[in-house]
């Protein structure tokens, strides 16, 4: 089994990259699971380059590693959106007792695909980028994460209703149109939540159109939205697809307010919209104009690491940077680094911790609890600013 896993982590992925402060102590090596091939490779590489690697620099060279041992990751490809291809690789990770945690995983679609294996293997699984509604429920109606799964992103159920209400109060929202990607669990489930929240506010849906993953020509969808003349349009896609949709909407005369869920925070959205996403409202893991020292220190670290002095990290890179720091703190606090149970319990010990994304806790497995939602608006330069400000 270990031999097979070696093929996954090296041959199948293509290469191994590590960062360590010194070679004085044996490193702690773990897989980092993200999209390192296919149509979303740029996303995975950016999470690695701009989020994980700067965090490892802090952990190993400023914090002394994990009790004196450097932390290292090797890349494992999740092949998104081909979740079936990834399942066998994930099962090899599950079956290897020398791997104490599955870190990364990626999109909500991938997380849902491996959920049953997470429960069966009893492997703590920490996914900073899953921002889609969770479909599994317990008998009492609460979310079922199987006791082993932890997510970082703000979630639609807790955030969209309040965001829509505030938009209605501030901007007079009475009618809305929606576009979503119909072959992505993230977008499909968030659409259900959005429809329920908008109906509760008596907002009339005047157009509801769908797309496929990585579709590029949205002429018919844009025409339907434009002809319905909504007060606002809600985008529920992966960030890149949302950027393309935004560009085509604006280029074809759509002037109403744009809204989004957590995908507003994706750099791909801003780049592919060619700046036309300015003014869009959504929610994120942080806002650049949050003056707390922990946020401003992160901005400084990211700008130094990337050389982008006038820009700022997106919400997903921020999640992986902070997620890696959280994981390091958990590892420092366990007596047995091979104990999946101890590492799982380490998440549950996080209570009222100050973080880039606010004051955080994990009262149980599942979704991170924040002190408050972080509503943001893209400014003219693409920065995520607090909204309303």
N, C-alpha and C positions, 0 to 999 in steps of 0.2 A: 504493500500500500504506500509506503514512503517513497518507493521508487516511482510509482505512478504519479504521486503528487509532485515529485521533482520534475517530471515531464510537463505537468501543468504549469508550474511556477517558472520554468525556464524555457523549455522548448516550445510549448504552446504559446506562451506569452511573447517569446522572442528574445528577451534579455532580462537581466536583473540589475536594479540600481539600488544603492544603499547610501546612507549618510551616517557617519559616526563621529564622535568627538575625538576618540583615540582608540588605539588598538590594545590598550593596557588591560582591558577586561573583555571577556567573551561577550559578544553582542547578543541582544535579544532580537530575534528575527521573526517577523510575522508577515502574513500576506496582506497586501492592500488591493482590494477588489474594486475595479472601476472599468469604464469603457475605454479600452486601448486598441480598438480596431473598429472598422465599419463607419457608418455615417456620423457617429457622435464621438469619434476619436478625439477631436479637438477639445471637447468638454472634459473627458477623462484626463488628458494630458495637462490641461490647465489646472484641474483640481490637484494633480500631483505636483506640478511645477510651482504653482503660486500659493497653494494651501499647505500641503503635507510637508514639502521640503523646507519652507521657512519655519514651520513648527518644529521639525526635527533639529534644525539649527539652534533654536532656542532650548529645546529639551537637552540636547547633548552638549552644547558648547556653553550654555549659560546656566542651566539647572543641574548639570552633573549627571545627566542620563537617568537611568532607572536604578537608583541606589548604587551608582558608580558604574553601571553597565550601559553602553550605548544602545539606543533603540534603532532598529533598522526595519525597513519594509521592502518586500519584493512585490513586483506587479503581478496581478492575476487579472486576466481579461474576462469581463462578463458578457461580451459579444452583443450588447444591447443594440437593437431590440430583439435579438434572437435568444430568448430566455431558455428555450428547450436545449440549445447547445451548451448552455452554462450549467445546467442541472447536474450533469455527471461530474464536472469539475468541482462543484460545490459539495457534492456527496463525498468526494475524496478528501476534501478539507475537513468535513464533518467527522470522517472516520479516522482521521489521524490525531491521536491523543496528544501529540506534541504541539498541536496548534490550539491555543487556549481561547482564541476569539476570532470571529470573522469580522473584519473591519472594512467598511466601504460599501460594498454590494451595489449601490447605484440607484437607479430609478425605482419608483414604486412598483412598476410592473415586474421588475426583477425580484424585488423584496417579497411580493406576493407569491411569486413562483417558487421561492425557496422556503417559504414559511413552514410547510409541513416537515421538511427536513430539519429545520432549526429546532422544532419541537422534539422530533425523534432523536436527534443527536445530542440534544441539550447543550448546544454551543451558544454562548452569548454572542449576539450579532448586533453590531453598532453601525447604523447607517445615517450619516449626517445629511444625505441629499434627498431622502424620500419625503416628498411633500404632498402626496395624494391621500385622499380619504381611505381609511382602513376598512375593508369589507367584512372581516371576521368579527363575530359578536358572541358574547357569552349568553347564558340563559337569561341573565338579568338585563340584557340589552347593552351592556358596556362593551368596549372594544376588547377583543381577545388577541393578545400578542404571544400567547403560549408560554409566558414566563421567562423568555430568553431574548426577546427582541427589543431594541431601544432605538428611538428616532430623535433627531435634533430639530428638524424644520418646523416652523409654525404651520398649523394645520387649518384647512378650510372651514371645518365645522366650528372651530373656536373663533375664527377671525372674519370670515366673509359676512355673517349677519351684521356685526357691528360696523364693518366698513361700508356696506351698502346703506345702512341707516344714516351714517354720517354724510355720505355722498348725497343722499336724498335731502337731508336737512340743509346742507350747504349749497347744493347745486340744483335742487328741485327735480330730482330723478323721478320720472313718472313712467317712462317707457325705456326698454332696453332690448338690444339684440345680443346674441351669443354665438361665438364660433368655438368649436372644440375638435380635438383629434379623436376620431371614433375607434381607433385601434390601439389606444393607449389607456391603460387602467387609470393612470393618474388623472387624465383629462376627463374621462368618462365619469368617474366617481365624483370629481369636483363639480362637474356640471349638475349632477343630481342635488348636491348641497346648495349650489348657487340658485337653482330653480326654486327650491323650497324657501330659501332665504328671501328671494325677490318676491315670491308670492305672498309671504307674510307681511311684506311692506306694500302690497297692492301695486307692485310695479308690473306693468303689462309687457310680456315678451312679444315683440313684433316681428322678430326673425330669429331662427334657431338653425344654424347651418353647421355642417361638419366637414372635416378634411381627413386625409390619410397622412400617416407619418412621412415626413420629408417630401410631401407634395409641394410643388413650386408655383403652380398657376392657380390662383384663387379668383379668377375673373367672375365665375358664376356666383360664388359665395359673396364676393364684394358687391356685385350688382344687387343681390337680394338684400344685403344689409343697407346699402344706399337707398334703395327704393322704399324701405320701411321707415326711414327717417327717425331713428331712435334718439332719445336724449343721451344715451351712452351705449358703448359696445364693450362687451366682456370677452377677453381672449383667454381660452383655456387650452394651451398647447405646451409642448416643450419650448424652451426659450427661443431657439433658432427659428422654429416654425412660426412662433408668435411674431418675431421680428419681420419675417417675410410678409405675413399677413398685414402687419401694421403699415409697412411701406406701401403695399398695394392699396390698402384702404385710403391712406392719405394722398397718394398720387392720383387716385381716382375721385377725389373731391370730398371724402368723408371728413367733416369738421367737428363732429360731436366729441364728447369726452370719451377717452379710452380707459378701461379698467382691466385689471388682471389679478390673478392670485399671486403666489410666491414666485412665479416665473418672471415677474417684473424685474427681479433682482439678477437675472442672468445676463452676463456680458454679451452673449450671442444675440439676445433680443435687441440690445442697443446697436450693435454693429450692423446687423442685417436690416434693421429699420432705417439705417443711414441717417440717424438723428431724428427720425419722424416719431419716435416714441416719447419725445419730450412732452411733458404734461400728463403722461399716463399715471394712474393711481393704482396702488396695490399694497402688498405687505411683504416684509423682508425679515431677515435675521438681524439687521442692524441698519442704522442711518449714519451717513458720514458727518452730519452736523450734531451728533451726540457728543457733547463735550466731556464726557467722563474720561478720566485718564486711561482706562483700559481700552477704550475704543480708539483714542488718539494714538496710543502706543502701537496698536495693531496697524493703523494707517501708516505710521512711520516705518514699521517693520516691512510691510508689503511694498511700499515705495522704494525702500532701499534694496529689497530683494529683486524687484522687477525693473527698476530704473524708470518707472512711470511716475514722474514727480508731480504731474498735474492731474492724475487720475486717481481712482480708488478701487479696491477689490469689490467684486460682486458678492451677492449674498451667499452663493454656493461655495466659492473659495473661502469665504469667511467661516462657513460651517465646517469645512475640512480642517482649516487652521485650528479653530477652537476645539473641534472634536478630537484632534490629535493630542492637544494639550490636556484635555479631560482624560483621555485614555491613559496618558502617561501618569497622571496623578493617581488614577485607579490602580495602575500596576505597581506604583510605589507603595501602596497601602495594603497589598496582599502578602501573605507569608509564603504562598506557594504559587509561583508564576504558571504552573501547569494546571492549576485548579480552575476549571470553568465555573464552578459554583462560587468560589471566592471572587472572581472577577465579575460575575453577574451581580453578586451582592454589593460590590463596590459602586455600581451605578446607583443602587438603592440608598446608599449612604450620602449621596449628594443632596444636600438640603440648603436652600437659601444661599447658594454660592453666587458671588458676583461674577458676571461673565460679560463678554462683548455683547451678547444678545439679551442682556438684562439679568435680573436675579433669577436663578434657575434651581429646579428640583426635579428629581424623579421619584415621586411618591410610590410608584409601582413600575413594572415593566411597561414599555410602550412609549408614548409621546412625552417629550420634555415639557415641563410646565414653566412658563415664563411669568415674570411679574406683570407684564402687560403686552398687548399686541403692539407691533411696530409698523404703523402705516407710513408709506413712503410715496413720494412723487418724483419721477425723473425730471431733473431740471434741464436747461438748455445744453448743458455740457454732458448730460447723461448720468450725473451723480444722483445717488439715492438720498433725497432729503426728507426730513420729517414732514408728514402731512396730517392735518393742517398745520401750517407753521405761522 
